[in-house]
Amino acid sequence: MKFLYVTDTHIRGTTPKNRLDVYVDTLKEKLEEVIQVANQEQVDVLLHGGDVFDRPDLSPNVVGQFAKIFMKAKMPIYVVAGNHDTFGHNPETISRTMLGLMDSFGVMNVIEPDKPVLIEKDGLHVQISGQPYHYDLDQRDPKLDYYPTNETNADVLIHLVHSMLVEKALPEGIPHTVIDHIWGTTADILLTGHFHGGFGIKERNGKYICNPGALARVNNHWTEISRTPKIIIGKIEREGISLYEQAISCAKKGEDVLDRSFLEKAVHQEEKLHSFVQQVRESSQFQTLNMSDIIQDIASLKNVEEKVKHEALRRMTLTEELWKDGDYD
């Protein structure tokens, strides 16, 4: 059995401010290539890791344009809902979303938790299951999300999860799961999305954990500028499993489609804010730790750019509010 995996297409009708091109046209071209590759490779299923759409209530006109592209696929498309596909990040709202509409019309098939799909070819049985994004994901026992049950007595288990699965621990406060913590998964092939940077194909003792990265590039972080959108093509046989990544050939270089000026402006703003903090320390002698007094002292400073001053005041005011509410730790 063969499959193609793609994730995080983030279909939308407008161009993000960080893009230099016409986002809709570029995304159509990339999806046309994905479907073409799937047809040429004669894969049995096309799998999507979630965030098909950038919002759940996208314009029907835009959805219709992309539905025509997906309908060119000669094989069924199975998808797990991402956080952008549902209202309030709640998978139970799927029936009211555009992804739910695609499912109703048979353009795509949404995989629901505990309702796996069984694919049989040449006597080999492959179970495809999925875990959509939900609020507790990466914050509860990982076995509940990353360890599928073999409900169909299948030979091979493929499990899709729209989660923040990463190679290294992220800063405290950001829900995530580290790959090395879930190699005990019952899945033979674990396919994830959500984390746009991806980490490629990881293998250990015959098990695979994969994320090729988002097909879409909607922000201008330096990692996105240097990243090439990819898909994964897999082949499952009784002799074993083989997977490989394939770059999207029509995808232009990051520097050609992503505007670095916004990124550079943000970095410059942070540098100015840091310089401002140093200036405050050197030119002001606070007689009290009362936040209100400090804010007033800062506001009275001269020769400081108004934007920087306002941003500093905004941050300090927010901190003051947190302290008053007792939520700051």
Contacts in CASP RR format, 6 or more apart in sequence:
PFRMAT RR
TARGET T0000
AUTHOR 0000-0000-0000
METHOD contacts of the structure
MODEL  1
MKFLYVTDTHIRGTTPKNRLDVYVDTLKEKLEEVIQVANQEQVDVLLHGG
DVFDRPDLSPNVVGQFAKIFMKAKMPIYVVAGNHDTFGHNPETISRTMLG
LMDSFGVMNVIEPDKPVLIEKDGLHVQISGQPYHYDLDQRDPKLDYYPTN
ETNADVLIHLVHSMLVEKALPEGIPHTVIDHIWGTTADILLTGHFHGGFG
IKERNGKYICNPGALARVNNHWTEISRTPKIIIGKIEREGISLYEQAISC
AKKGEDVLDRSFLEKAVHQEEKLHSFVQQVRESSQFQTLNMSDIIQDIAS
LKNVEEKVKHEALRRMTLTEELWKDGDYD
1 44 0 8 1.000
1 45 0 8 1.000
1 119 0 8 1.000
1 121 0 8 1.000
1 122 0 8 1.000
1 124 0 8 1.000
1 126 0 8 1.000
1 235 0 8 1.000
1 236 0 8 1.000
1 237 0 8 1.000
2 41 0 8 1.000
2 42 0 8 1.000
2 43 0 8 1.000
2 44 0 8 1.000
2 233 0 8 1.000
2 234 0 8 1.000
2 235 0 8 1.000
2 236 0 8 1.000
3 43 0 8 1.000
3 44 0 8 1.000
3 45 0 8 1.000
3 46 0 8 1.000
3 47 0 8 1.000
3 158 0 8 1.000
3 233 0 8 1.000
3 234 0 8 1.000
3 236 0 8 1.000
4 34 0 8 1.000
4 37 0 8 1.000
4 38 0 8 1.000
4 41 0 8 1.000
4 43 0 8 1.000
4 45 0 8 1.000
4 46 0 8 1.000
4 47 0 8 1.000
4 231 0 8 1.000
4 232 0 8 1.000
4 233 0 8 1.000
4 234 0 8 1.000
5 46 0 8 1.000
5 47 0 8 1.000
5 48 0 8 1.000
5 49 0 8 1.000
5 191 0 8 1.000
5 210 0 8 1.000
5 212 0 8 1.000
5 231 0 8 1.000
5 232 0 8 1.000
5 233 0 8 1.000
5 234 0 8 1.000
6 34 0 8 1.000
6 46 0 8 1.000
6 47 0 8 1.000
6 48 0 8 1.000
6 49 0 8 1.000
6 212 0 8 1.000
6 215 0 8 1.000
6 231 0 8 1.000
6 232 0 8 1.000
7 48 0 8 1.000
7 49 0 8 1.000
7 50 0 8 1.000
7 51 0 8 1.000
7 162 0 8 1.000
7 191 0 8 1.000
7 192 0 8 1.000
7 193 0 8 1.000
7 194 0 8 1.000
7 211 0 8 1.000
7 212 0 8 1.000
7 213 0 8 1.000
7 214 0 8 1.000
7 215 0 8 1.000
8 49 0 8 1.000
8 50 0 8 1.000
8 51 0 8 1.000
8 193 0 8 1.000
8 194 0 8 1.000
8 196 0 8 1.000
8 213 0 8 1.000
8 214 0 8 1.000
8 215 0 8 1.000
8 216 0 8 1.000
9 27 0 8 1.000
9 31 0 8 1.000
9 48 0 8 1.000
9 51 0 8 1.000
9 52 0 8 1.000
9 53 0 8 1.000
9 214 0 8 1.000
9 215 0 8 1.000
9 216 0 8 1.000
10 27 0 8 1.000
10 51 0 8 1.000
10 53 0 8 1.000
10 54 0 8 1.000
10 84 0 8 1.000
10 214 0 8 1.000
10 215 0 8 1.000
10 216 0 8 1.000
10 218 0 8 1.000
11 27 0 8 1.000
11 52 0 8 1.000
11 53 0 8 1.000
11 54 0 8 1.000
11 58 0 8 1.000
11 62 0 8 1.000
11 63 0 8 1.000
11 66 0 8 1.000
12 23 0 8 1.000
12 24 0 8 1.000
12 53 0 8 1.000
12 54 0 8 1.000
12 55 0 8 1.000
12 58 0 8 1.000
12 62 0 8 1.000
13 23 0 8 1.000
13 24 0 8 1.000
13 58 0 8 1.000
13 59 0 8 1.000
13 62 0 8 1.000
14 23 0 8 1.000
14 24 0 8 1.000
15 21 0 8 1.000
15 22 0 8 1.000
15 23 0 8 1.000
15 24 0 8 1.000
16 23 0 8 1.000
16 218 0 8 1.000
16 219 0 8 1.000
17 259 0 8 1.000
17 262 0 8 1.000
18 218 0 8 1.000
18 219 0 8 1.000
18 220 0 8 1.000
18 258 0 8 1.000
18 259 0 8 1.000
18 262 0 8 1.000
18 263 0 8 1.000
19 26 0 8 1.000
19 217 0 8 1.000
19 218 0 8 1.000
19 257 0 8 1.000
19 258 0 8 1.000
19 259 0 8 1.000
20 256 0 8 1.000
20 257 0 8 1.000
20 258 0 8 1.000
20 259 0 8 1.000
21 252 0 8 1.000
21 256 0 8 1.000
21 257 0 8 1.000
23 218 0 8 1.000
24 62 0 8 1.000
24 65 0 8 1.000
26 252 0 8 1.000
26 257 0 8 1.000
27 66 0 8 1.000
27 215 0 8 1.000
27 216 0 8 1.000
28 65 0 8 1.000
28 66 0 8 1.000
28 69 0 8 1.000
29 250 0 8 1.000
30 215 0 8 1.000
30 229 0 8 1.000
30 248 0 8 1.000
30 250 0 8 1.000
30 251 0 8 1.000
31 66 0 8 1.000
31 69 0 8 1.000
31 70 0 8 1.000
31 215 0 8 1.000
32 69 0 8 1.000
32 72 0 8 1.000
33 248 0 8 1.000
33 249 0 8 1.000
33 250 0 8 1.000
34 46 0 8 1.000
34 215 0 8 1.000
34 231 0 8 1.000
34 248 0 8 1.000
35 46 0 8 1.000
35 69 0 8 1.000
35 70 0 8 1.000
35 72 0 8 1.000
35 73 0 8 1.000
37 231 0 8 1.000
37 233 0 8 1.000
37 246 0 8 1.000
38 46 0 8 1.000
38 73 0 8 1.000
38 74 0 8 1.000
38 75 0 8 1.000
39 72 0 8 1.000
39 73 0 8 1.000
39 74 0 8 1.000
39 75 0 8 1.000
41 233 0 8 1.000
42 74 0 8 1.000
43 75 0 8 1.000
43 233 0 8 1.000
43 234 0 8 1.000
44 75 0 8 1.000
44 119 0 8 1.000
44 121 0 8 1.000
45 75 0 8 1.000
45 76 0 8 1.000
45 77 0 8 1.000
45 78 0 8 1.000
45 119 0 8 1.000
45 128 0 8 1.000
46 73 0 8 1.000
46 75 0 8 1.000
46 76 0 8 1.000
46 77 0 8 1.000
46 78 0 8 1.000
47 77 0 8 1.000
47 78 0 8 1.000
47 79 0 8 1.000
47 128 0 8 1.000
47 158 0 8 1.000
47 160 0 8 1.000
47 191 0 8 1.000
48 77 0 8 1.000
48 78 0 8 1.000
48 79 0 8 1.000
48 80 0 8 1.000
48 108 0 8 1.000
49 79 0 8 1.000
49 80 0 8 1.000
49 82 0 8 1.000
49 160 0 8 1.000
49 162 0 8 1.000
49 191 0 8 1.000
49 192 0 8 1.000
49 193 0 8 1.000
50 79 0 8 1.000
50 80 0 8 1.000
50 81 0 8 1.000
50 82 0 8 1.000
50 85 0 8 1.000
50 132 0 8 1.000
50 133 0 8 1.000
50 160 0 8 1.000
50 162 0 8 1.000
50 193 0 8 1.000
50 194 0 8 1.000
51 82 0 8 1.000
51 83 0 8 1.000
51 84 0 8 1.000
51 85 0 8 1.000
51 162 0 8 1.000
51 193 0 8 1.000
51 194 0 8 1.000
51 214 0 8 1.000
52 79 0 8 1.000
52 82 0 8 1.000
52 85 0 8 1.000
52 99 0 8 1.000
52 102 0 8 1.000
52 108 0 8 1.000
53 63 0 8 1.000
53 84 0 8 1.000
53 85 0 8 1.000
53 97 0 8 1.000
53 98 0 8 1.000
53 99 0 8 1.000
54 84 0 8 1.000
54 218 0 8 1.000
55 84 0 8 1.000
56 84 0 8 1.000
56 85 0 8 1.000
56 86 0 8 1.000
56 87 0 8 1.000
56 93 0 8 1.000
56 96 0 8 1.000
56 97 0 8 1.000
56 98 0 8 1.000
56 99 0 8 1.000
57 87 0 8 1.000
57 97 0 8 1.000
57 98 0 8 1.000
58 98 0 8 1.000
60 98 0 8 1.000
63 98 0 8 1.000
63 101 0 8 1.000
63 102 0 8 1.000
67 102 0 8 1.000
67 105 0 8 1.000
67 107 0 8 1.000
70 77 0 8 1.000
70 102 0 8 1.000
70 107 0 8 1.000
70 108 0 8 1.000
71 107 0 8 1.000
76 109 0 8 1.000
77 107 0 8 1.000
77 108 0 8 1.000
77 109 0 8 1.000
78 108 0 8 1.000
78 109 0 8 1.000
78 111 0 8 1.000
78 117 0 8 1.000
78 128 0 8 1.000
78 160 0 8 1.000
79 99 0 8 1.000
79 108 0 8 1.000
79 109 0 8 1.000
79 110 0 8 1.000
79 111 0 8 1.000
79 160 0 8 1.000
80 110 0 8 1.000
80 111 0 8 1.000
80 130 0 8 1.000
80 131 0 8 1.000
80 132 0 8 1.000
80 160 0 8 1.000
80 161 0 8 1.000
80 162 0 8 1.000
81 91 0 8 1.000
81 94 0 8 1.000
81 99 0 8 1.000
81 110 0 8 1.000
81 132 0 8 1.000
81 133 0 8 1.000
81 162 0 8 1.000
82 132 0 8 1.000
82 133 0 8 1.000
82 162 0 8 1.000
82 194 0 8 1.000
83 89 0 8 1.000
83 133 0 8 1.000
83 162 0 8 1.000
83 194 0 8 1.000
85 94 0 8 1.000
85 97 0 8 1.000
85 98 0 8 1.000
85 99 0 8 1.000
85 132 0 8 1.000
85 133 0 8 1.000
86 92 0 8 1.000
86 93 0 8 1.000
86 94 0 8 1.000
86 97 0 8 1.000
86 99 0 8 1.000
86 132 0 8 1.000
86 133 0 8 1.000
87 93 0 8 1.000
87 96 0 8 1.000
87 97 0 8 1.000
89 133 0 8 1.000
89 134 0 8 1.000
89 135 0 8 1.000
90 134 0 8 1.000
90 135 0 8 1.000
91 113 0 8 1.000
91 132 0 8 1.000
91 133 0 8 1.000
91 134 0 8 1.000
94 100 0 8 1.000
94 103 0 8 1.000
94 110 0 8 1.000
94 132 0 8 1.000
99 108 0 8 1.000
99 110 0 8 1.000
100 110 0 8 1.000
102 108 0 8 1.000
103 109 0 8 1.000
103 110 0 8 1.000
109 117 0 8 1.000
111 117 0 8 1.000
111 128 0 8 1.000
111 129 0 8 1.000
111 130 0 8 1.000
111 160 0 8 1.000
112 130 0 8 1.000
112 132 0 8 1.000
113 129 0 8 1.000
113 130 0 8 1.000
113 131 0 8 1.000
113 132 0 8 1.000
114 149 0 8 1.000
114 151 0 8 1.000
116 127 0 8 1.000
116 128 0 8 1.000
116 129 0 8 1.000
116 130 0 8 1.000
116 148 0 8 1.000
116 151 0 8 1.000
116 152 0 8 1.000
117 127 0 8 1.000
117 128 0 8 1.000
117 129 0 8 1.000
118 125 0 8 1.000
118 126 0 8 1.000
118 127 0 8 1.000
118 128 0 8 1.000
118 152 0 8 1.000
118 154 0 8 1.000
119 125 0 8 1.000
119 126 0 8 1.000
119 127 0 8 1.000
119 128 0 8 1.000
120 126 0 8 1.000
124 155 0 8 1.000
124 156 0 8 1.000
124 236 0 8 1.000
124 237 0 8 1.000
124 238 0 8 1.000
125 152 0 8 1.000
125 153 0 8 1.000
125 154 0 8 1.000
125 155 0 8 1.000
125 156 0 8 1.000
126 154 0 8 1.000
126 155 0 8 1.000
126 156 0 8 1.000
126 157 0 8 1.000
126 158 0 8 1.000
126 236 0 8 1.000
127 148 0 8 1.000
127 150 0 8 1.000
127 151 0 8 1.000
127 152 0 8 1.000
127 154 0 8 1.000
127 156 0 8 1.000
127 157 0 8 1.000
127 158 0 8 1.000
128 158 0 8 1.000
128 159 0 8 1.000
128 160 0 8 1.000
129 148 0 8 1.000
129 151 0 8 1.000
129 157 0 8 1.000
129 158 0 8 1.000
129 159 0 8 1.000
129 160 0 8 1.000
129 187 0 8 1.000
130 148 0 8 1.000
130 159 0 8 1.000
130 160 0 8 1.000
130 161 0 8 1.000
131 137 0 8 1.000
131 145 0 8 1.000
131 146 0 8 1.000
131 159 0 8 1.000
131 160 0 8 1.000
131 161 0 8 1.000
131 162 0 8 1.000
131 163 0 8 1.000
132 162 0 8 1.000
133 162 0 8 1.000
133 163 0 8 1.000
133 194 0 8 1.000
137 145 0 8 1.000
137 161 0 8 1.000
137 162 0 8 1.000
137 163 0 8 1.000
137 164 0 8 1.000
137 175 0 8 1.000
138 145 0 8 1.000
138 163 0 8 1.000
138 164 0 8 1.000
138 165 0 8 1.000
138 175 0 8 1.000
138 176 0 8 1.000
138 177 0 8 1.000
139 175 0 8 1.000
142 177 0 8 1.000
142 181 0 8 1.000
142 182 0 8 1.000
145 161 0 8 1.000
145 163 0 8 1.000
146 159 0 8 1.000
146 161 0 8 1.000
146 163 0 8 1.000
146 165 0 8 1.000
146 177 0 8 1.000
146 182 0 8 1.000
146 185 0 8 1.000
146 187 0 8 1.000
146 190 0 8 1.000
147 182 0 8 1.000
147 184 0 8 1.000
147 185 0 8 1.000
147 186 0 8 1.000
147 187 0 8 1.000
148 157 0 8 1.000
148 159 0 8 1.000
148 185 0 8 1.000
148 186 0 8 1.000
148 187 0 8 1.000
149 186 0 8 1.000
150 157 0 8 1.000
150 186 0 8 1.000
155 238 0 8 1.000
156 188 0 8 1.000
156 189 0 8 1.000
156 236 0 8 1.000
156 241 0 8 1.000
157 186 0 8 1.000
157 187 0 8 1.000
157 188 0 8 1.000
157 189 0 8 1.000
158 187 0 8 1.000
158 188 0 8 1.000
158 189 0 8 1.000
158 191 0 8 1.000
159 185 0 8 1.000
159 187 0 8 1.000
159 189 0 8 1.000
159 190 0 8 1.000
159 191 0 8 1.000
160 191 0 8 1.000
160 192 0 8 1.000
161 190 0 8 1.000
161 191 0 8 1.000
161 192 0 8 1.000
161 193 0 8 1.000
162 192 0 8 1.000
162 193 0 8 1.000
162 194 0 8 1.000
163 177 0 8 1.000
163 192 0 8 1.000
163 193 0 8 1.000
163 194 0 8 1.000
164 170 0 8 1.000
164 174 0 8 1.000
164 175 0 8 1.000
164 176 0 8 1.000
164 177 0 8 1.000
164 194 0 8 1.000
164 195 0 8 1.000
165 176 0 8 1.000
165 177 0 8 1.000
165 178 0 8 1.000
165 179 0 8 1.000
165 182 0 8 1.000
165 192 0 8 1.000
165 193 0 8 1.000
165 194 0 8 1.000
165 195 0 8 1.000
165 209 0 8 1.000
165 211 0 8 1.000
166 176 0 8 1.000
166 177 0 8 1.000
166 178 0 8 1.000
166 179 0 8 1.000
166 195 0 8 1.000
166 199 0 8 1.000
167 178 0 8 1.000
167 179 0 8 1.000
167 199 0 8 1.000
168 178 0 8 1.000
169 176 0 8 1.000
169 178 0 8 1.000
170 176 0 8 1.000
179 199 0 8 1.000
179 202 0 8 1.000
179 209 0 8 1.000
182 190 0 8 1.000
182 209 0 8 1.000
183 204 0 8 1.000
183 205 0 8 1.000
183 207 0 8 1.000
183 209 0 8 1.000
184 207 0 8 1.000
185 207 0 8 1.000
185 209 0 8 1.000
187 207 0 8 1.000
188 206 0 8 1.000
188 207 0 8 1.000
188 208 0 8 1.000
188 241 0 8 1.000
189 207 0 8 1.000
189 208 0 8 1.000
189 210 0 8 1.000
189 236 0 8 1.000
189 241 0 8 1.000
189 243 0 8 1.000
190 207 0 8 1.000
190 208 0 8 1.000
190 209 0 8 1.000
190 210 0 8 1.000
191 210 0 8 1.000
191 211 0 8 1.000
191 232 0 8 1.000
192 209 0 8 1.000
192 210 0 8 1.000
192 211 0 8 1.000
193 211 0 8 1.000
193 213 0 8 1.000
193 214 0 8 1.000
195 211 0 8 1.000
195 213 0 8 1.000
196 213 0 8 1.000
196 214 0 8 1.000
196 216 0 8 1.000
196 217 0 8 1.000
196 218 0 8 1.000
196 219 0 8 1.000
196 224 0 8 1.000
197 211 0 8 1.000
197 213 0 8 1.000
197 214 0 8 1.000
197 223 0 8 1.000
197 224 0 8 1.000
197 227 0 8 1.000
198 211 0 8 1.000
198 212 0 8 1.000
198 213 0 8 1.000
198 214 0 8 1.000
199 211 0 8 1.000
200 210 0 8 1.000
200 211 0 8 1.000
200 212 0 8 1.000
200 213 0 8 1.000
200 230 0 8 1.000
200 232 0 8 1.000
200 245 0 8 1.000
201 208 0 8 1.000
201 210 0 8 1.000
201 212 0 8 1.000
201 232 0 8 1.000
201 243 0 8 1.000
201 244 0 8 1.000
201 245 0 8 1.000
202 208 0 8 1.000
202 209 0 8 1.000
202 210 0 8 1.000
203 209 0 8 1.000
206 241 0 8 1.000
208 241 0 8 1.000
208 243 0 8 1.000
210 232 0 8 1.000
210 243 0 8 1.000
212 230 0 8 1.000
212 231 0 8 1.000
212 232 0 8 1.000
212 245 0 8 1.000
213 227 0 8 1.000
213 229 0 8 1.000
213 230 0 8 1.000
214 229 0 8 1.000
215 229 0 8 1.000
215 231 0 8 1.000
215 248 0 8 1.000
216 229 0 8 1.000
217 224 0 8 1.000
217 227 0 8 1.000
217 229 0 8 1.000
217 254 0 8 1.000
217 257 0 8 1.000
217 258 0 8 1.000
220 258 0 8 1.000
220 259 0 8 1.000
220 260 0 8 1.000
220 262 0 8 1.000
220 263 0 8 1.000
221 263 0 8 1.000
222 263 0 8 1.000
224 254 0 8 1.000
224 258 0 8 1.000
225 254 0 8 1.000
225 255 0 8 1.000
225 258 0 8 1.000
225 260 0 8 1.000
226 254 0 8 1.000
227 254 0 8 1.000
228 247 0 8 1.000
228 248 0 8 1.000
228 251 0 8 1.000
229 247 0 8 1.000
229 248 0 8 1.000
229 251 0 8 1.000
230 245 0 8 1.000
230 246 0 8 1.000
230 247 0 8 1.000
230 248 0 8 1.000
231 245 0 8 1.000
231 246 0 8 1.000
231 248 0 8 1.000
232 243 0 8 1.000
232 244 0 8 1.000
232 245 0 8 1.000
232 246 0 8 1.000
233 243 0 8 1.000
233 244 0 8 1.000
233 246 0 8 1.000
234 241 0 8 1.000
234 242 0 8 1.000
234 243 0 8 1.000
234 244 0 8 1.000
235 241 0 8 1.000
235 242 0 8 1.000
235 243 0 8 1.000
269 307 0 8 1.000
269 308 0 8 1.000
269 311 0 8 1.000
272 305 0 8 1.000
272 308 0 8 1.000
273 308 0 8 1.000
273 311 0 8 1.000
273 312 0 8 1.000
276 304 0 8 1.000
276 305 0 8 1.000
276 308 0 8 1.000
276 309 0 8 1.000
276 312 0 8 1.000
277 312 0 8 1.000
279 301 0 8 1.000
279 304 0 8 1.000
280 298 0 8 1.000
280 301 0 8 1.000
280 312 0 8 1.000
283 301 0 8 1.000
284 297 0 8 1.000
284 298 0 8 1.000
284 301 0 8 1.000
286 293 0 8 1.000
286 294 0 8 1.000
286 297 0 8 1.000
287 293 0 8 1.000
288 294 0 8 1.000
291 316 0 8 1.000
291 319 0 8 1.000
291 320 0 8 1.000
291 323 0 8 1.000
292 320 0 8 1.000
294 316 0 8 1.000
295 313 0 8 1.000
295 316 0 8 1.000
295 317 0 8 1.000
295 320 0 8 1.000
298 309 0 8 1.000
298 312 0 8 1.000
298 313 0 8 1.000
298 316 0 8 1.000
299 309 0 8 1.000
299 313 0 8 1.000
301 309 0 8 1.000
319 328 0 8 1.000
322 328 0 8 1.000
END
